[in-house]
Amino acid sequence: KLCSKNTFSSGRSWEEGLPFVLFAARDAVQESTGFSPHQLVFGHSPRGPLKALKEKFLWAVPPVGSSLPTYV
């Protein structure tokens, strides 16, 4: 069901949309356990694309109190 909705709304073939559907299914918290399948298998939440971008952005910011020549 998720594959058909994803491919219909985005105009992709199901093969292209499958990784996104699998990520969403593995990241969704299950009502019966209170955890996502990824959390149960690996013990932590998955590192999704938004978290990766946030980490990349935060690492690009120079530390507070450092001068530019020291940072560079």
C-alpha positions in Angstrom: 0.0 0.0 0.0 2.8 2.4 0.9 4.6 1.6 -2.4 1.6 2.4 -4.5 0.9 5.7 -2.7 4.5 6.8 -2.9 4.8 6.0 -6.6 1.5 7.5 -7.5 2.1 10.8 -5.7 5.7 11.2 -6.8 5.5 9.8 -10.3 8.4 7.4 -9.7 8.6 3.8 -10.5 8.2 1.5 -7.5 11.9 0.5 -7.6 13.0 4.1 -7.2 10.6 4.8 -4.3 11.3 1.5 -2.4 14.2 2.8 -0.3 12.1 5.7 1.0 9.1 3.5 1.8 11.4 1.0 3.6 13.1 3.8 5.6 9.7 5.2 6.7 8.4 1.7 7.7 11.6 1.0 9.7 11.5 4.4 11.4 7.8 4.3 12.3 7.1 3.6 16.0 4.9 0.5 16.4 2.0 0.9 18.8 2.4 -2.5 20.3 6.1 -2.1 21.3 6.4 1.7 21.6 9.6 1.4 19.5 10.5 1.4 15.8 11.8 -1.8 14.2 15.2 0.0 13.7 15.4 0.9 17.5 14.6 -2.7 18.4 17.3 -4.1 16.2 20.1 -1.5 16.6 19.3 0.1 19.9 19.0 3.6 18.6 17.0 5.8 16.2 18.1 5.8 12.5 20.2 8.6 11.2 18.0 10.0 8.5 18.7 12.6 5.8 17.6 15.5 7.9 19.7 14.5 10.9 22.8 14.1 8.6 22.2 17.6 7.2 21.9 19.0 10.7 25.1 17.3 11.8 26.9 18.6 8.7 25.7 22.1 9.3 26.6 22.1 13.0 30.1 20.8 12.3 30.6 23.7 9.8 30.0 26.3 12.5 33.3 27.4 14.1 33.5 26.8 17.9 32.4 29.7 20.1 35.3 31.8 21.3 37.7 30.7 18.6 39.2 33.3 16.3 39.0 32.9 12.5 42.8 32.4 12.0 42.8 29.7 14.7 39.7 28.0 13.2 41.1 28.0 9.6 
